[in-house]
Amino acid sequence: MVVREPEALRSFLENEQARLKDVIVQMEAEGSENLGYGNHMADDASEAYEQAKDLALRQNAETLLSQIDEALARFEQGTYGLCQQCESEIDPARLKALPYVTLCLRCQQRLYP
């Protein structure tokens, strides 16, 4: 691992992991209400929109949590900061911006031009 500030990034990832777990638990606790029991179709439509929005936010939080879990596992394996495709060092500025990133910029650009 050649990351210049590995402990700061690791600490950030651990804090973000805990925050996202709390967010997901809170979203699960709030649950969703049944549609079709409102007084008006517009009320039901608004509720459907809110449920779709909440579902998208939850899925995003779960995806981000998974990426963070994988980044912390790479810390444990000693491979954090290395591109998973070409195995070269990931630019520290890129890691600072996206600490859970798995590819160097060159490989990322090849994958998604």
HUNORWO-V779791 format. One record per residue. N is the residue number from 1. RES is the residue in three letters. OMEGA is omega in radians with two decimals (NA if undefined). Layout:
# HUNORWO-V779791
N:RES:OMEGA  N:RES:OMEGA
This chain:
# HUNORWO-V779791
1:MET:-3.07  2:VAL:-3.13  3:VAL:-3.05  4:ARG:-3.11  5:GLU:-3.02  6:PRO:-3.10  7:GLU:3.09  8:ALA:3.12  9:LEU:3.12  10:ARG:3.12  11:SER:3.10  12:PHE:-3.13  13:LEU:3.13  14:GLU:3.11  15:ASN:3.14  16:GLU:3.09  17:GLN:3.14  18:ALA:-3.14  19:ARG:-3.12  20:LEU:3.08  21:LYS:3.11  22:ASP:3.13  23:VAL:-3.12  24:ILE:3.10  25:VAL:3.14  26:GLN:3.12  27:MET:3.11  28:GLU:-3.12  29:ALA:3.14  30:GLU:3.09  31:GLY:3.12  32:SER:-3.14  33:GLU:3.11  34:ASN:3.08  35:LEU:3.04  36:GLY:-3.12  37:TYR:3.14  38:GLY:3.13  39:ASN:-3.03  40:HIS:3.12  41:MET:-3.12  42:ALA:3.09  43:ASP:3.12  44:ASP:3.12  45:ALA:3.11  46:SER:3.13  47:GLU:3.11  48:ALA:3.10  49:TYR:-3.13  50:GLU:3.12  51:GLN:3.12  52:ALA:3.11  53:LYS:3.14  54:ASP:3.11  55:LEU:3.12  56:ALA:3.12  57:LEU:3.13  58:ARG:3.12  59:GLN:3.10  60:ASN:3.12  61:ALA:3.13  62:GLU:3.10  63:THR:3.12  64:LEU:3.11  65:LEU:3.11  66:SER:3.11  67:GLN:3.12  68:ILE:3.08  69:ASP:3.14  70:GLU:3.11  71:ALA:3.11  72:LEU:3.07  73:ALA:3.09  74:ARG:3.04  75:PHE:-3.12  76:GLU:-3.12  77:GLN:-3.11  78:GLY:-3.12  79:THR:3.14  80:TYR:3.13  81:GLY:3.09  82:LEU:3.12  83:CYS:-3.13  84:GLN:3.13  85:GLN:-3.06  86:CYS:3.12  87:GLU:3.05  88:SER:3.14  89:GLU:3.03  90:ILE:-3.13  91:ASP:-3.14  92:PRO:3.10  93:ALA:3.09  94:ARG:3.11  95:LEU:3.13  96:LYS:3.14  97:ALA:-3.13  98:LEU:-3.01  99:PRO:-3.14  100:TYR:-3.10  101:VAL:-3.08  102:THR:-3.07  103:LEU:3.01  104:CYS:-3.08  105:LEU:-3.13  106:ARG:3.11  107:CYS:3.11  108:GLN:3.13  109:GLN:3.08  110:ARG:-3.10  111:LEU:-3.12  112:TYR:-3.09  113:PRO:NA
